[in-house]
Amino acid sequence: MTLTIWLSLFTVCLLGAMSPGPSLVTVTKHSLAGGKPNGFAAAWAHAFGIGVYALISMLGLAVIFHQLPWLFLIISYAGAAYLAYLGFNALRSKGGIAAKLGAGQTVSVWQSAKEGLLISLLSPKIALFFAALFSPFVAAVNAVEGQMLMVATPFLVDGLWYTFITLMLSNSHILDKLRRHAVTIDRLSGLVLIALAVKILFSASSMAV
């Protein structure tokens, strides 16, 4: 895997981790409810689920797309449409993520880890996102080392991003600012998701020509 391809993969993974959704709400909830230990548990259990999806997607897509190249276009277009849908919803949001934040009841670290894992493994939206995410990169990576890096990158990016979120939420002043600027955060996230959808469409179209 070349540095250019890896940087593109890293950027897409980071944007995916930063995009609003139930994963962010879950990690945030457990961070607020149980503090750093619960937030870290939810974050890295969620990242483990992301790593599992990355491995399955990479192995499965590598075989399927080789024999059924038209399926690549279908999945890419479906993934782009879904990301655009999320983006438009975020643009219309009234600060929903921050409005949903609440301390709730304290739970065990194990419960936080279990919920973080399940929110990633049981979400069809994440599976669809990974199908769209990996499709432009699968054909460009053949070496085992590159494939291992493809799996490790989203795992580490996801875990480190939600670790950062947990640390950030331990500061009450930052949390207050997050709530005050909730609408702006949702708008920016929506623009990022739509831009990613456009990028996927262009990539799929260029390979179809």
Secondary structure, 3 states (H helix, E strand, C coil): CCHHHHHHHHHHHHHHHHCCCHHHHHHHHHHHHHCHHHHHHHHHHHHHHHHHHHHHHHHHHHHHHHHCHHHHHHHHHHHHHHHHHHHHHHHHCCCHHHHHCCCCCCCCHHHHHHHHHHHHHCCHHHHHHHHHHHHHHHCCCCCHHHHHHHHHHHHHHHHHHHHHHHHHHCCHHHHHHHHHCHHHHHHHHHHHHHHHHHHHHHHHHHHHC
